[in-house]
Amino acid sequence: MDALISLVYTIIDSVCVCLFLDAFASHRWRDHRFLVGVIVQTILMYASIEFSVIVLNRNQIVKIFLILLSCFIVARILYENISGRFLLFLIVVEYLLTYSLSFAVGMLATSVCGMDAQTFQANKTLSLIYGISYYSAELFIIALFRKIMLQRIGNRPRSDAQHSQLILYFLFPCASFVMLVILLYVTSGHNIEEFVSAGCCILIFISNVAVLFLLERMEYAASEREQLLTLNQQIQLQSKNMTSASELYSAQRKKVHDFRAHLNVLNQLMKSQEYSAAEEYLGKITEEQTDRLFLVNTHHPILDALFNTKAAEATQKKISIDFEVNDLSNLPFDASDIVVLLSNLLDNAIEACQRYDKGDKTIHVMAVAQQDFFISVRNTSEPVTIINSSIPTTKPEPQLHGFGLANIRLILEKYSGEYTMFYENGWFQFTADIPLTPIS
């Protein structure tokens, strides 16, 4: 009977750990695989408890370590979009919160019954009532906390806590744990009233919850800072594209002026029947005309300016680039969004080709509007590490970089688009598909 009750309590503890982590991370799976993971976590937690009782003679420190380790390993598999350090921090905090609650409820129960802890634990009926009361309260509080946090967080992007922040976050839970241990030794000698001990435990519990809310607010502030940096990057990008388009237009006007002058010279030579001189002159200007200003024509003036500007930039950097496009004049998207999307993709491709030194540097671009707007950018590249649909930046001060792909994802999400990326045999490819009509 005791083993069955212990198993039920362990199941509740395991469920509470998952409910708590749900407020901060996303499930890696939404099907039976997640349930199997929770079952495995429960088995490992129960085995840790039994191992400490049978083999280690109830060594509490080892038991706690094994429980935290098993929870961390399983949670690392079950959850994504969260760093390992932050995940470990949350698991430790959840354990401290439930420990504080258990201690407080136990002290209140012994005080109400007017007996010491040993006598209370020896009474199986009272222990069962305590267990039901505590685990019901634990499940209710954790579920309520999860609901509140999910409502507050919503779909806001989150950023990983920095090392210094994590150290500060750990200070208060660790101090709480030390206070609980000291309190346990003090109350065992009956030097203070049980109500005072229970009150201290409740206060520590509330304080830990307050720290978690403070953590959530700091994470939100960090995400807002990232959004501001992203917006600033978009503004700089649009300014750069406008400048490049203006330069391209000025260069085109000059070429048109020169072309008219060449036609006038050829016309005069032909009228004078100086055919040899005309042929020689034509050959000379043909050799000089090696650059193509308007490589791409999509019938979309803004995208034409963007594509041709990037083509000129790639050509100047000795990168071969070709385009496969069709009529994009009727794209139903905000032009600024599409410019940011395509400009980031092309900038990333050009930058990757510049770093590539194992052969020809090539970029293939496809932008075709049919039933959907299909985009593909394929370029030669050094090996790329892709983690959770992201590419970690290798630039100095990474907190100030890496927003290109974030901008791309935000725009694709805005228009219900899907994307994929992969690296294979010296080639990196990014492919996206955006519906041309809203998804109902």
Buried (B, 14 or more C-beta within 10 A) or exposed (E): EEEEBBBEBBBBBBBBBBBBBBBBBBBBEEEEEBEEBBEBBBBBBBBBBBBBEEEEEEBEEBBBEBBBBBBBEBBBBBBBBBEEBBBBBBBBBBBBBBBBBBBBBBBBBBBEBEBBBEEBBEEEEBBEEBBEBBBEBBBEBBBEBBEEBEEEBEEEBBBBBEEEBBEEBBEBBEEBBEBBEEBBEBBEEEEEEBEBBBBBBBBBBEBBBEBBEEBBEBBBEBBEEBBEBBEEBBEEBBEEBBEBBEEBEEEEEEBEEEEEEBEEBBEEBEEEEEEEBBEEBBEEBEEEEEEEBEBBBBEBEBBBBBBBBBBBBBBEEEBEBEBEBEEBEEBEBEEBBBBBBBBBBBBBBBBBBEEBEEEEBBBBBBBBBEEBBBBBBBBBBEEBEEEEEBBEBEEEEEEEEBBBBBBBBBBBEEBEBEBEBEBEEEBBBBBBBBBBEEEE
